[in-house]
Amino acid sequence: MSNYTTWNEISEITSQLEWICPSSHLHKFFFFFFAQWMFIFHTPTHMWWHASLLLTNQNGV
C-alpha cells in the first residue's frame, strides 16, 4: 500500500495555496512542517479508511 493519494492531496493543497498567495521562502518553510504534521496525523486514518472500504467490498481510491 502506498501513500500516493496522501502526497497527491498535499501537492494539490500546495498548488492552491501558491495560487492564493505569492510563493515565499517563509511560506514554503512553514508549509513543509505543516505537511509533515498532516501526513503523520492523516496516514493512520487513511489506512483505516482503506481497510473499512475493503471490508465492505467497496472500491476505494
Long-range contacts (C-beta under 8 A, 24 or more apart in sequence): 1-47, 1-50, 3-39, 3-43, 3-46, 5-46, 5-61, 6-39, 6-42, 6-43, 6-46, 7-39, 10-35, 10-38, 10-39
